[in-house]
Amino acid sequence: MYDWANSAFATTVMAGFFPVFFKQYFSYGIDINMSTAILGFGNSIASLLVAIMAPVLGAIADRGSARKRFLIYFAYFGVLMTASLFMVQKGHWAWAIFSYAMGIIGFSGANIFYDSLLCEVADDNSLDRVSSLGFAMGYLGGGLLFLLNVLMVLMPAKFGLSDAAAAIRFSFITVALWWGGFTVFTIVWVPEEKRGKFLQSSRSTITEGFSRFICTLKEIRQFRTVFWFLVAYWFYIDGVNTIIRMAVDYGISLGFASNDLIISLLIVQFVGFPFALIFGKLGQIWGARRSIYLAISIYMFITLWGAMMNSKEEFYMLAVFIGMAQGGIQALSRSFYAGLIPKNRSAEFFGFYNMAGKFAAILGPAMIGVVGLVARRVLMPAFPTPGQIESVGRIASRCSIVSVLALFIIGGVLFSMVDENKGAHKSEHRTSNIER
């Protein structure tokens, strides 16, 4: 149910309305490549802050069995920041990117502790199924609210709203209410085994967190399988996160209408629901490793096709392929990693997992922004007329999306170095040593 709750932010805000609204409303009057760069850098800075905090907070949460407590803190901080987007006015891009970045911190920070609770509610045989079910519920819940938000934008008068802009601003309120409301189910229903006493002193808490972080950092290098998985995951999930956060912005840069992009996002959600379940079944029958490779291959195809597409129909087909692979690669990566780590220190190790994911989200969007700006600068002298300048922006955008392909290739190669059987054995051995 927490996937159902927080996916409203991922869908309506991160992937859907915010990139469109930032381009056309919050950053009104700014060059399209510059607004892309600002959006990319905003995503990157927020991800960097979460990446720095993740392992330390995970160590603190494990020490005092406070994973649910931290989940609540971050989730409702994200809820507050999402609601604050309603108050940002046209052209105030700095306030918009600040509230958005803080919302990402709340969303991503809560996920550290949510992911770690997977080890509490599923045994080794059901990790793939439970993780995939969570993502499937997220696609369905996020998709249903997003569909309502889209109808609000298309028919604002029927909802008592003045225009589409007012509808998008009000949609941020609906996301906050949805996210905050359904999080209550997780608070009430999900158990957490008590393993220690939460430190009341803020100074001792932080000191303990850093101490555990340094200890785990040293140990994780001895878990070679865990280490290589995190490196591989860092690269390929970077490509996934970049496409999630920048796809709509990319479509706008190519000249597609906002409604076409919103329809594509709805396709992703409702295709993603059954395919997340299908990948969960594949993980049980075919193995998580092969299923992850399949998803990486689909994303490589998506990236190449995306760099060459010209029509909205192609964008719709790309949305189908993204929906097929997105939930599967996320769910199986989470369950694959859960099978490698010591169960009694899941928040610590998922802190590193989320750190890898957030550092990945730094590189990809920033790379798209930099490549787009550099390509525009290189191509501009060759296309001097006003009409050609618009074409330069689109060519630069295509160059930027091609750069994402390298992330999937590197991630796939490094993933081949991961031996899940050896990783599980070392995790169990190390855990028994610690307990002794």
LUMVEXVO-334687 format. One record per residue (C-alpha): residue number from 0; chain; x negated, y, z. Coordinates in nm, 3 decimals, decimal comma, m for minus. Each point is the difference from the previous one (the first is absolute). Layout:
<rs>
R    i  ch       c1       c2       c3
R  NUM   A        X        Y        Z
...
</rs>
This chain:
<rs>
R    i  ch       c1       c2       c3
R    0   A    0,000    0,000    0,000
R    1   A   m0,294    0,237    0,038
R    2   A   m0,088   m0,059   m0,366
R    3   A    0,364    0,088   m0,074
R    4   A   m0,039    0,317    0,209
R    5   A   m0,334    0,147   m0,107
R    6   A    0,026   m0,091   m0,369
R    7   A    0,237    0,295   m0,035
R    8   A   m0,303    0,227    0,046
R    9   A   m0,216   m0,201   m0,241
R   10   A    0,270    0,002   m0,269
R   11   A    0,187    0,330    0,021
R   12   A   m0,287    0,218    0,123
R   13   A   m0,337   m0,148   m0,103
R   14   A    0,089   m0,163   m0,331
R   15   A    0,315    0,188   m0,097
R   16   A    0,105    0,353    0,079
R   17   A   m0,306    0,159    0,156
R   18   A   m0,231   m0,031   m0,306
R   19   A    0,277    0,134   m0,226
R   20   A    0,103    0,274    0,240
R   21   A   m0,359    0,095    0,074
R   22   A   m0,068    0,041   m0,372
R   23   A    0,313    0,195   m0,082
R   24   A    0,095    0,179    0,323
R   25   A   m0,261    0,007    0,278
R   26   A   m0,292    0,076   m0,238
R   27   A    0,202    0,212   m0,240
R   28   A   m0,225    0,197   m0,238
R   29   A   m0,313   m0,215    0,049
R   30   A   m0,172   m0,179   m0,292
R   31   A    0,112   m0,367   m0,028
R   32   A   m0,352   m0,143    0,034
R   33   A   m0,070    0,222    0,300
R   34   A    0,325   m0,106    0,173
R   35   A   m0,093   m0,364   m0,071
R   36   A   m0,338    0,059    0,164
R   37   A    0,163    0,166    0,305
R   38   A    0,242   m0,292    0,038
R   39   A   m0,284   m0,251   m0,038
R   40   A   m0,219    0,177    0,253
R   41   A    0,293    0,030    0,244
R   42   A    0,056   m0,375   m0,020
R   43   A   m0,373   m0,060    0,045
R   44   A   m0,044    0,223    0,306
R   45   A    0,299   m0,158    0,177
R   46   A   m0,131   m0,348   m0,076
R   47   A   m0,346    0,094    0,126
R   48   A    0,139    0,110    0,337
R   49   A    0,195   m0,324    0,039
R   50   A   m0,300   m0,207   m0,108
R   51   A   m0,219    0,162    0,266
R   52   A    0,258   m0,055    0,275
R   53   A    0,121   m0,349   m0,093
R   54   A   m0,262   m0,233    0,155
R   55   A   m0,032    0,201    0,321
R   56   A    0,377    0,016    0,050
R   57   A    0,025   m0,371   m0,076
R   58   A   m0,257   m0,080    0,267
R   59   A    0,187    0,213    0,255
R   60   A    0,334   m0,162   m0,088
R   61   A   m0,137   m0,354    0,035
R   62   A   m0,163    0,087    0,331
R   63   A    0,331    0,096    0,157
R   64   A    0,255   m0,182   m0,218
R   65   A    0,114    0,340   m0,122
R   66   A    0,057   m0,074   m0,369
R   67   A    0,372    0,074    0,016
R   68   A   m0,067    0,316    0,200
R   69   A   m0,239    0,135   m0,264
R   70   A    0,235   m0,106   m0,279
R   71   A    0,274    0,212    0,159
R   72   A   m0,228    0,303    0,047
R   73   A   m0,117    0,003   m0,361
R   74   A    0,336   m0,090   m0,153
R   75   A    0,186    0,285    0,167
R   76   A   m0,280    0,245   m0,074
R   77   A    0,045   m0,096   m0,366
R   78   A    0,376    0,041    0,035
R   79   A   m0,046    0,354    0,135
R   80   A   m0,243    0,101   m0,276
R   81   A    0,229   m0,141   m0,268
R   82   A    0,294    0,200    0,133
R   83   A   m0,217    0,315    0,001
R   84   A   m0,035   m0,020   m0,382
R   85   A    0,362    0,118   m0,016
R   86   A   m0,109    0,344    0,123
R   87   A   m0,286    0,059   m0,249
R   88   A    0,089    0,264   m0,260
R   89   A   m0,078    0,023   m0,372
R   90   A   m0,364    0,078   m0,081
R   91   A   m0,123   m0,078    0,354
R   92   A   m0,222   m0,286   m0,112
R   93   A   m0,236    0,022    0,299
R   94   A    0,278   m0,061    0,255
R   95   A    0,145   m0,273   m0,221
R   96   A   m0,326   m0,193   m0,032
R   97   A   m0,064    0,040    0,375
R   98   A    0,338   m0,145    0,102
R   99   A   m0,035   m0,275   m0,258
R  100   A   m0,350   m0,093    0,119
R  101   A    0,116   m0,009    0,362
R  102   A    0,290   m0,221   m0,105
R  103   A   m0,246   m0,239   m0,165
R  104   A   m0,201   m0,011    0,324
R  105   A    0,314   m0,097    0,194
R  106   A    0,102   m0,258   m0,260
R  107   A   m0,346   m0,156   m0,041
R  108   A   m0,089    0,018    0,368
R  109   A    0,315   m0,187    0,101
R  110   A   m0,073   m0,268   m0,258
R  111   A   m0,326   m0,091    0,179
R  112   A    0,198   m0,129    0,296
R  113   A    0,294   m0,130   m0,201
R  114   A   m0,231   m0,218   m0,210
R  115   A   m0,175   m0,134    0,310
R  116   A    0,335   m0,114    0,144
R  117   A    0,025   m0,248   m0,289
R  118   A   m0,223   m0,233    0,206
R  119   A    0,253    0,018    0,286
R  120   A    0,306   m0,104   m0,202
R  121   A   m0,141   m0,254   m0,251
R  122   A   m0,219   m0,308    0,025
R  123   A   m0,267   m0,090   m0,257
R  124   A    0,244   m0,200   m0,215
R  125   A    0,253    0,282   m0,028
R  126   A   m0,229    0,306   m0,040
R  127   A    0,050    0,027   m0,379
R  128   A    0,377   m0,045    0,025
R  129   A    0,053    0,247    0,286
R  130   A   m0,232    0,263   m0,147
R  131   A    0,169   m0,026   m0,341
R  132   A    0,346    0,015    0,157
R  133   A   m0,101    0,323    0,175
R  134   A   m0,111    0,161   m0,326
R  135   A    0,313   m0,126   m0,178
R  136   A    0,219    0,160    0,267
R  137   A   m0,202    0,318   m0,044
R  138   A    0,067    0,010   m0,372
R  139   A    0,371   m0,057    0,055
R  140   A    0,039    0,252    0,284
R  141   A   m0,219    0,264   m0,160
R  142   A    0,172   m0,055   m0,334
R  143   A    0,351    0,040    0,140
R  144   A   m0,078    0,332    0,168
R  145   A   m0,191    0,117   m0,307
R  146   A    0,302   m0,085   m0,218
R  147   A    0,216    0,215    0,228
R  148   A   m0,257    0,281   m0,019
R  149   A   m0,010   m0,023   m0,380
R  150   A    0,380    0,026   m0,017
R  151   A   m0,024    0,308    0,223
R  152   A   m0,243    0,159   m0,247
R  153   A    0,204   m0,094   m0,308
R  154   A    0,335    0,107    0,151
R  155   A   m0,081    0,254    0,273
R  156   A    0,346    0,158    0,000
R  157   A    0,166   m0,329    0,099
R  158   A   m0,219   m0,003    0,312
R  159   A    0,070    0,363    0,087
R  160   A   m0,343    0,119   m0,118
R  161   A   m0,066    0,305   m0,218
R  162   A   m0,248   m0,149   m0,249
R  163   A   m0,256   m0,275   m0,061
R  164   A   m0,271    0,183    0,195
R  165   A    0,224    0,018    0,307
R  166   A    0,076   m0,371   m0,043
R  167   A   m0,370   m0,092   m0,004
R  168   A   m0,066    0,211    0,308
R  169   A    0,293   m0,164    0,180
R  170   A   m0,126   m0,344   m0,104
R  171   A   m0,301    0,057    0,227
R  172   A    0,246    0,025    0,291
R  173   A    0,171   m0,326   m0,100
R  174   A   m0,338   m0,176   m0,009
R  175   A   m0,082    0,124    0,350
R  176   A    0,336   m0,122    0,133
R  177   A   m0,030   m0,337   m0,176
R  178   A   m0,359   m0,059    0,115
R  179   A    0,061    0,111    0,357
R  180   A    0,334   m0,180    0,033
R  181   A   m0,097   m0,344   m0,127
R  182   A   m0,328    0,003    0,195
R  183   A    0,215   m0,059    0,309
R  184   A    0,050   m0,363   m0,110
R  185   A   m0,376   m0,060    0,019
R  186   A   m0,023    0,169    0,338
R  187   A    0,277   m0,218    0,145
R  188   A   m0,045   m0,334   m0,177
R  189   A   m0,371   m0,059   m0,067
R  190   A   m0,194   m0,159    0,289
R  191   A   m0,358    0,077    0,096
R  192   A   m0,202   m0,230    0,222
R  193   A   m0,156    0,183    0,295
R  194   A   m0,375   m0,055    0,011
R  195   A   m0,135    0,282    0,214
R  196   A    0,072    0,323    0,182
R  197   A    0,032    0,321   m0,199
R  198   A   m0,254    0,256    0,120
R  199   A    0,172    0,310    0,137
R  200   A   m0,298    0,236   m0,015
R  201   A   m0,038    0,154   m0,344
R  202   A   m0,379    0,018    0,041
R  203   A   m0,034   m0,364    0,102
R  204   A    0,243   m0,103   m0,274
R  205   A   m0,205    0,171   m0,271
R  206   A   m0,328   m0,128    0,144
R  207   A    0,136   m0,354    0,012
R  208   A    0,131    0,033   m0,355
R  209   A   m0,334    0,113   m0,140
R  210   A   m0,183   m0,269    0,196
R  211   A    0,224   m0,272   m0,141
R  212   A   m0,028    0,151   m0,348
R  213   A   m0,382   m0,018    0,007
R  214   A    0,013   m0,357    0,134
R  215   A    0,244   m0,113   m0,269
R  216   A   m0,197    0,182   m0,270
R  217   A   m0,308   m0,202    0,093
R  218   A    0,198   m0,323    0,013
R  219   A    0,183    0,053   m0,329
R  220   A   m0,331   m0,021   m0,183
R  221   A   m0,034   m0,353    0,139
R  222   A    0,344   m0,085   m0,139
R  223   A   m0,134   m0,002   m0,354
R  224   A    0,329   m0,111   m0,149
R  225   A    0,191    0,277    0,178
R  226   A   m0,262    0,253   m0,106
R  227   A    0,007   m0,097   m0,369
R  228   A    0,377   m0,008   m0,006
R  229   A    0,016    0,353    0,142
R  230   A   m0,245    0,126   m0,264
R  231   A    0,194   m0,170   m0,280
R  232   A    0,331    0,123    0,140
R  233   A   m0,142    0,351    0,023
R  234   A   m0,047    0,010   m0,376
R  235   A    0,307   m0,174   m0,138
R  236   A    0,249    0,153    0,244
R  237   A   m0,151    0,338   m0,089
R  238   A    0,132   m0,053   m0,351
R  239   A    0,342   m0,101    0,133
R  240   A    0,026    0,299    0,235
R  241   A   m0,116    0,239   m0,270
R  242   A    0,269   m0,118   m0,239
R  243   A    0,265    0,024    0,275
R  244   A   m0,095    0,356    0,093
R  245   A   m0,094    0,145   m0,339
R  246   A    0,223   m0,177   m0,257
R  247   A    0,277    0,261    0,005
R  248   A   m0,250    0,285   m0,015
R  249   A   m0,165   m0,175   m0,299
R  250   A    0,334   m0,034   m0,176
R  251   A    0,072    0,370    0,047
R  252   A   m0,343    0,084   m0,145
R  253   A    0,089   m0,202   m0,312
R  254   A    0,321    0,200   m0,039
R  255   A    0,260   m0,253    0,116
R  256   A    0,322    0,136    0,152
R  257   A    0,043   m0,019    0,376
R  258   A    0,314   m0,214   m0,033
R  259   A   m0,191   m0,257   m0,208
R  260   A   m0,263   m0,028    0,272
R  261   A    0,261   m0,038    0,274
R  262   A    0,173   m0,279   m0,192
R  263   A   m0,336   m0,174   m0,032
R  264   A   m0,048    0,013    0,377
R  265   A    0,344   m0,154    0,054
R  266   A   m0,099   m0,279   m0,238
R  267   A   m0,314   m0,063    0,208
R  268   A    0,204   m0,027    0,320
R  269   A    0,265   m0,239   m0,121
R  270   A   m0,241   m0,217   m0,202
R  271   A   m0,238    0,003    0,299
R  272   A    0,261   m0,150    0,235
R  273   A    0,031   m0,345   m0,165
R  274   A   m0,361   m0,014   m0,117
R  275   A   m0,136    0,060    0,351
R  276   A    0,194   m0,312    0,103
R  277   A   m0,122   m0,187   m0,309
R  278   A   m0,363    0,084    0,079
R  279   A    0,057   m0,118    0,357
R  280   A    0,115   m0,335   m0,138
R  281   A   m0,292   m0,003   m0,243
R  282   A   m0,234    0,056    0,292
R  283   A    0,135   m0,312    0,170
R  284   A    0,002   m0,221   m0,312
R  285   A   m0,282    0,135   m0,216
R  286   A   m0,214    0,159    0,271
R  287   A   m0,044    0,363    0,102
R  288   A   m0,336    0,031   m0,182
R  289   A    0,135   m0,092   m0,344
R  290   A    0,308    0,214    0,053
R  291   A   m0,212    0,303    0,090
R  292   A   m0,209   m0,055   m0,314
R  293   A    0,321   m0,009   m0,204
R  294   A    0,110    0,333    0,148
R  295   A   m0,341    0,159   m0,068
R  296   A    0,020   m0,117   m0,364
R  297   A    0,345    0,156   m0,037
R  298   A   m0,132    0,329    0,137
R  299   A   m0,291    0,001   m0,246
R  300   A    0,251   m0,043   m0,282
R  301   A    0,215    0,281    0,146
R  302   A   m0,298    0,238    0,014
R  303   A   m0,102   m0,060   m0,362
R  304   A    0,354    0,029   m0,130
R  305   A    0,064    0,309    0,211
R  306   A   m0,295    0,181   m0,159
R  307   A    0,145   m0,056   m0,348
R  308   A    0,376    0,033    0,048
R  309   A    0,202    0,273   m0,169
R  310   A    0,370   m0,065    0,060
R  311   A    0,229   m0,013    0,300
R  312   A    0,100   m0,355   m0,099
R  313   A   m0,362   m0,104    0,049
R  314   A    0,001    0,170    0,340
R  315   A    0,308   m0,204    0,093
R  316   A   m0,173   m0,324   m0,104
R  317   A   m0,306    0,095    0,202
R  318   A    0,231    0,052    0,299
R  319   A    0,124   m0,359   m0,042
R  320   A   m0,357   m0,134    0,006
R  321   A   m0,093    0,216    0,300
R  322   A    0,307   m0,128    0,185
R  323   A   m0,105   m0,357   m0,078
R  324   A   m0,350    0,039    0,146
R  325   A    0,011    0,272    0,264
R  326   A    0,180   m0,173    0,286
R  327   A   m0,176   m0,328   m0,067
R  328   A   m0,354    0,134    0,020
R  329   A    0,078    0,201    0,312
R  330   A    0,180   m0,280    0,184
R  331   A   m0,246   m0,278   m0,084
R  332   A   m0,304    0,217    0,078
R  333   A    0,146    0,066    0,345
R  334   A    0,077   m0,366    0,070
R  335   A   m0,331   m0,119   m0,153
R  336   A   m0,190    0,231    0,236
R  337   A    0,213   m0,102    0,299
R  338   A   m0,119   m0,357   m0,058
R  339   A   m0,367    0,106    0,025
R  340   A   m0,003    0,193    0,328
R  341   A    0,014   m0,081    0,374
R  342   A    0,366    0,016    0,096
R  343   A   m0,058    0,152    0,344
R  344   A   m0,179    0,300   m0,154
R  345   A    0,231    0,060   m0,294
R  346   A    0,041    0,377    0,048
R  347   A   m0,379    0,049    0,006
R  348   A   m0,051   m0,199   m0,316
R  349   A    0,306    0,146   m0,170
R  350   A   m0,151    0,336    0,089
R  351   A   m0,287   m0,089   m0,233
R  352   A    0,248   m0,133   m0,256
R  353   A    0,190    0,328    0,000
R  354   A   m0,326    0,194    0,006
R  355   A   m0,101   m0,178   m0,321
R  356   A    0,338    0,076   m0,152
R  357   A   m0,010    0,366    0,097
R  358   A   m0,358    0,051   m0,117
R  359   A    0,117   m0,157   m0,323
R  360   A    0,278    0,258   m0,021
R  361   A   m0,267    0,269    0,029
R  362   A   m0,203   m0,112   m0,300
R  363   A    0,274   m0,065   m0,255
R  364   A    0,207    0,322    0,012
R  365   A   m0,315    0,212    0,031
R  366   A   m0,152   m0,185   m0,296
R  367   A    0,309    0,068   m0,211
R  368   A   m0,015    0,369    0,092
R  369   A   m0,373    0,034   m0,073
R  370   A    0,007   m0,201   m0,326
R  371   A    0,298    0,201   m0,123
R  372   A   m0,165    0,335    0,074
R  373   A   m0,335   m0,106   m0,151
R  374   A    0,165   m0,139   m0,314
R  375   A    0,198    0,321   m0,041
R  376   A   m0,314    0,208    0,036
R  377   A   m0,190   m0,212   m0,255
R  378   A    0,282   m0,006   m0,255
R  379   A    0,113    0,363    0,029
R  380   A   m0,260    0,155   m0,237
R  381   A    0,106   m0,239   m0,276
R  382   A    0,370    0,097    0,028
R  383   A    0,014    0,381    0,026
R  384   A    0,358    0,082   m0,107
R  385   A    0,289    0,022    0,252
R  386   A    0,181   m0,298   m0,149
R  387   A   m0,311   m0,211    0,009
R  388   A   m0,070    0,094    0,363
R  389   A    0,318   m0,186    0,104
R  390   A   m0,125   m0,305   m0,190
R  391   A   m0,331    0,025    0,182
R  392   A    0,181   m0,028    0,335
R  393   A    0,172   m0,319   m0,113
R  394   A   m0,321   m0,154   m0,135
R  395   A   m0,175    0,084    0,326
R  396   A    0,280   m0,170    0,193
R  397   A   m0,041   m0,313   m0,211
R  398   A   m0,374   m0,003    0,068
R  399   A    0,065    0,027    0,372
R  400   A    0,233   m0,302    0,008
R  401   A   m0,252   m0,220   m0,186
R  402   A   m0,249    0,053    0,283
R  403   A    0,229   m0,202    0,232
R  404   A   m0,075   m0,317   m0,201
R  405   A   m0,349   m0,019    0,152
R  406   A    0,151   m0,037    0,349
R  407   A    0,193   m0,314   m0,095
R  408   A   m0,298   m0,156   m0,176
R  409   A   m0,238    0,056    0,292
R  410   A    0,260   m0,115    0,253
R  411   A    0,072   m0,319   m0,193
R  412   A   m0,368   m0,090   m0,030
R  413   A   m0,065    0,057    0,371
R  414   A    0,312   m0,198    0,096
R  415   A   m0,157   m0,304   m0,168
R  416   A   m0,264    0,005    0,277
R  417   A    0,261   m0,052    0,274
R  418   A    0,036   m0,353    0,144
R  419   A    0,318   m0,001    0,209
R  420   A   m0,070   m0,341    0,154
R  421   A   m0,339    0,106    0,127
R  422   A    0,143    0,329    0,125
R  423   A    0,273   m0,169    0,203
R  424   A   m0,253   m0,242    0,152
R  425   A   m0,236    0,281    0,102
R  426   A    0,287    0,204    0,143
R  427   A    0,111   m0,287    0,222
R  428   A   m0,359   m0,073    0,106
R  429   A   m0,069    0,361    0,088
R  430   A    0,326    0,035    0,192
R  431   A   m0,081   m0,304    0,213
R  432   A   m0,343    0,140    0,079
R  433   A    0,150    0,332    0,110
R  434   A    0,252   m0,175    0,224
R  435   A   m0,277   m0,205    0,163
</rs>
